[in-house]
Amino acid sequence: MTPRVIAVANQKGGVGKTTTAVNLSACIAELGKRVLLFDLDPQANATSGLGLEKTEGASAYQPLLGEGSLLDKIRPTAYPSLEIIPSEIDLCGVDVELARSENHLLRVSQILSPVISSGRYDVILMDCPPSLGILTLNAFAAAQSLLVPLQCEYYALEGISMVTRIMDQLRNSNVNPTLELLGVVMTMFDSRTNLSNQVVSEVRTHFGDLVFETVIPRTTRLAEAPSFGKPIIYYDKYSAGAAAYQVLANEVLKKLGI
């Protein structure tokens, strides 16, 4: 079966994008699916969030420039059924390098093709930079689906409007005509505030069934887990954050039909 390739993206920083990529990957893997997390963010927070060091030469930088195979960059993690393509700071230079190359929006798609063909994975999640630069656009061009984490705050809809506009452009220009919005995940939800509830209600009104039922709470345990290099289900299995991401993983797999 061809793996499902999902880009986790929002051009706004601090919305729980990497937290969602890391924890969703771990929870889907815990459900018995073979998962690859592709860290495309030069900040490499997904890499450290899974307990890996940021190592020079470990990222997709060289394969993106046509040197070597992406398969050689895959690393195991401490968690069953979950592997990673790490990131590091050298990916910052990719935007400049790729802008001068042919088919610069299709480089991730090209180097990811052998990984997809290898049959090693059921789901591939790409953690994108918090911008709409060349790396993020490459991820959109390579993905079948887009998952957008949205923070429960007033500027949430602004965050997704640009993403959906870019999606439409990539579809209409035939760069990726089949790209679809898998769903919107509401993050950093605080049930004690009217604001969080109002924002969730507004986003659901705007996007309907595209908004996942699961809402990710704002919790101290979720915030702590990355500093220990662990997904929340391995840091505090019985926390509210762990429960939320486990339910979200089931919801995502149901939407994907796998």
Disulfide bonds with the S-S distance in Angstrom:
none
